[in-house]
Amino acid sequence: MAHHDRGEHSPEIIDPTQYWDDRYTRPDNIWTGHVNKVLAEVAGQLPVGRALDLGCGEGGDVIWLAKQGWQATGIDISTNAIARARKAAENEGLAENQARFIAGDLSELALADEFSLVSASFFQSPVALDRFRILRQASQLIAPGGYLLLTSHAIMPHHPHTETMVTPKEEVAGLALDPDAWRLQTAELRTRTHTFRNGDTAELSDSVVLYQRL
């Protein structure tokens, strides 16, 4: 899964697993394979540990984390995405205990591990997905002192699915994490210049929210 899409299917009639599996049948990679900038900035300041990437797609963030010494796990609803991620990690010489990938229903995270970092980069979908429920469940996998990092599309001009955009204020409200158990460290918009594959550029704004579990 992961990130945005420009499809025009109705969210009421498309099964999310089938939708994202279909997306990952395209011959070329959908994403660049580069780590998301916000994740690199935040994780680069943290002691390495166990990390979980939600909606890992083709595995770029997981592979970067593993190369920094993290025991990184990626989970995605699409089996095709996971197959690509495993192949990419293998090509980088990473063992499964460094970069592990799981295909599964993100609404039922059956993981026994505790993580010091759970990240979701552009975890937004144009088809039906109970996003905040998934994120709240994932937050329960974070060990005391660990972090929840969310980077999301907030402003994308001319995007066909503006209903998937989320501001930092909406992110915090939707998560509804207990303030006695969580410290909100960052909730802000960050602007960046994005270059599309056709060479066009646009100014985009991302919502960045970082929590620490107390």
N, C-alpha and C positions, 0 to 999 in steps of 0.2 A: 504494500500500500504506500502511504506517505505522499505528501505534497499535494499540489493542485492538479486539475485536469481541465481540458477544454472540450470534453464530450458534451453532447446535448441530450443525453438520455433522461427520462423522467425518473427521479429518485424513488417514486412509489412502486415502480415495476421492475427495478433492476436489483438483483441479489448482489450484495457488495462483494462476496467472495468471487462470484462469476465475473463481475465487472472488472475487478482488479486483476484476476487471472488473465482475462482477455487483453487488458492493457499491456501485460508483460509477455504477450506472445509476439509483439513487434520485434523485427529482426535486430534493430539497434537498441542500445541501452537508452532508457528514458532519462536518466539523471547523469550528471557529469562524473560521478565517482569520487568527487572531492568532498572533504569534510565540510559541513556547514560551519560558517565563520563563527557564529555565536557559540556553538558547542566547543569549538577549538579554544576560543578565548576563555570560556568558563572552566572547562575540564583541564586546561593547561595550568590553572591556578590551584587545582585540587590534588591531594595525595591520591595516587592510583589505588584502585580497589576493584570492586565488581560494578559493572555498568550494564544497564538495560536500555536498548533503543527501541521505542515503540513505532511500528510502521516503518521498519528498517529498509524497505525497498530492496535495492540492489546491493546494499551493505556498505556504502561508502563511509558512514559515520562509525560503524562497528569496526571496520578494518583500521580506520585511523586510530580509534581508541586502543585497539589491540597492539598497534605498533608503538603506542606510548607506554605500554606495559599494563594496561587494564585487562582484566578478565571480562571480555565484552560479549554480551548476548543480544542478538537482534531477533525480533518477532514481527511477523507480517502475516496478514490474512491470505496472501497469495502464495501458493506453492511454487508458481513460476518465478516470482520475485526471489523466494528463498533459494531456489536452484541456482539462479544467477549469482546471488550473494555468496553461496558456498563455493562456487567456481571462482569468483573473484578473490576470495580469501585463500583458496588453494593456490591460485596463481601468484599470490604474494608470499607464499611459503608459511602461512599461518596454520597452526594446529587447531583442533576443535576446542581445546581448553583455553585458547587465546581468543578465538572468534567463533562463537557458537550461534547457529541460526535455527529458529523454530518456526514452522508454519502452523498457525493456529488461530482460533477465534479470539480476537483481542478483548471481547467482552467477558471472557471466562479465562483469565490468566492463571493457569494451573502451574505455578512455579513455586518451588520450595525455597529458593535462594532469597537472601536479603541483599539489597544493593546499596552501594554508597552514592550512586547516581542513576537516576532514571531520566532519560531525555526523550522528548518528542519534537522533532523538527518538521514543521509544516505538516502536522498531523491533521489534515483536513481533507474531506471527501465530498464530492458532489452527489454521491448516492447515500442512502440512509445509513447512518452510523451514530450510535449513542456515545458521542465523543466524551462528554464530561463524565459519564458513568465509567468509561474505560480509564480515563485519567485518574479519577478518584480511587478506583480499584488498584491501579498501578502504584499510586502513592503509598498504599499500605505495604508494598514490598520494600520500601526504603527503610534502612536501618537508622536508629537514632544518630543524629549528626549528619545524615546523608542529605542529598539534594534532589529536588525536582526541577528540571529545566524545560520550559516550553517556549519554542520559537514558532510563531504563527504568522501567516499572511494577514495583515491588517488593512492595507490599502494597495490595490493593484488596479491601475486604470484600465478600463475596457475589459476587465475579466468577466466571463459569462456567468460566473457563480458567486456573485457578491454576497449571497446569503451565507457563504462559508467563512467570510472574513470575521475576525474577532479582534477587538481592542484589548489592551491590558486590563482595563476596568471590567470588561465583560468576562475576560479569562478568570480574573480573581473571583468575581461574583459567581460564575458557573462552577468553579471548583469547590467553593464554599468549605475550605479547609478550616479546621478548628484553630483559632488563633492562640489557644493555650498549648497546642501541640506543634505549631508551625510558625516559623519566622519568615515573613515576606521580605526578601532582600532586594529584589528588583521587580519593577512593574513599569515598563516604559516602551515608547515607540522608538525604533531605530530606522533611519532612512538609509537606503543604499541605491546605487545605480546598477541596474541589471541589464546585461546584454543577451538578447535572445539569439537563437541559432541563425536567424536570417540577418543578424547584424544590427537590428534595431535596438535602441536602448530606452529605458524608462526608469523613472524614479519610483521606487517602491518603499513602503513602510512596513516594518515587521513589528509585531508585538513580542516582547521578551519578558517573561515572567520567571523568576527564580525563587524557590522556597527552600528553606532548610528545616528538616525535622528536628525538633528539640528532644 
